[in-house]
Amino acid sequence: MNIVEQDLIFSGENLILTNQRIIYWPEEDTLILSDLHLGKAAHFRKHGIALPKQVAERDIERLAKLITHYAAKQVVITGDLVHAGANKEVELFASLTLQFPETAFILIKGNHDRFIDKKLSAIGLHAVYSIWNMGPICFTHQYTRELADKWTISGHLHPGVRVQLPTKKYLRCPCYVVTEKQIILPAFSLFTGLDTWSIPENATCYAFFEDGFFKVG
């Protein structure tokens, strides 16, 4: 796994964006990600769309490597951990939490996280919130205007950029969307679409690919 980093000062804190769809916050020994959508591939298979079972396995394996690489003491997931109901992909996450007993897993509930908190606790989550503040940063799944005066990190949109190539074709890449007081995370799951339209005004997009980053204003 090739990890490329991009430093970012946000709310006075040094954050490290990575091309692996996750932020590392060194001061807090914390990894921050969003939108794993565990069970989404299984949901599609149930409805007759033959998607490979390895989709979620690869996402969980990548997360495990990142936890090990950064020696993270905490993992914050800003929503949509579980796409739909109890499924074997959720069991993969439960196995991951057992693999890292010294790491705290915290979920900020998203619109797809319909498990009751008791079930979420059973798969290894240490805490579940609707909105949560750590230091100067507020974590939420979906940004709302009511949070405009806070430094926020959210997910939900699966943001991406669309860049025209010299061949008149277009390249679409996932990105981090950054404004003065807001970061919108890319979806961690590799099996998600990209929203290239819902980008806030005056945002800088830190788009990435396997080997690096590029900025889109």
Order of alpha helices (4+ residues) and beta strands (2+ residues): beta-beta-beta-beta-alpha-alpha-beta-alpha-beta-alpha-beta-beta-beta-beta-beta-beta-beta-beta-beta
